[in-house]
């Protein structure tokens, strides 16, 4: 059940199938992989933030160009 929960969450966040498989495989290995899993999630977070900021900048640029 836990793997299914993570699978859904990671998929919703835009993780690829390969990234999800890696995360779940690491999760099954236990606490020894905690830091690696934190690193994976942190990197995805950074990418999501960058994408969101780019969308906002693109919106502002579009508004200025069409004003």
N, C-alpha and C positions, 0 to 999 in steps of 0.2 A: 504493500500500500504506500509506503513512504516513497519508493521509487517512482510510482505513478504520480504522486503529488509533485515531486520535484520535476518530473518530466513535463507536466502541464505548466507549471510556473516558468520553467526555463524556456519552454516553447513559446509561451506568451510574451516573454521578454526578448524574443528574437534569437535565441541560441540556435545554432545549426544542429542537425542530428548528431554530427560527430562531436560537437561540444557537449551535448546532452549526454551522450554515451560515455564520454570521458568523465564528466562530473559524477554521474551515477556510479561508474566503476570505481572512482576514487572514494566516493561515499561508502561503498561496500567494504573498502579496505579499512575503514575506521578512522579514529582520531589522528593517526599518523599522517593522514593526508589533509588535515584541516587547513593548514597554511596554504597549500596549493589550491584548495577549493576557494578559500578567501581571495586569493590572487586572481583566480578565474572570474569570480563574481565582481571583484573590484574593477578589473579591466573592462568587463562588459558594461558596468555602470559608467565608467569614464566615456566609453564609446557612445552610449545612449545620451549622456549629457552633451557631448559634442554635437551629435546629430540634432538634438532639440535646439541647441543654440544656433546651429546653422539654419534651421527652419525659421527661427525667429528673425535672424539677420536677413535671410532671403525675403521674408515677408516685408520687413521694413524697407529694404532696397526696392522691392516691387512697388510698395506704396509711394515711395519718393519718386520713382521713375514715372509713375502714372498720375502724379499730382498736378 
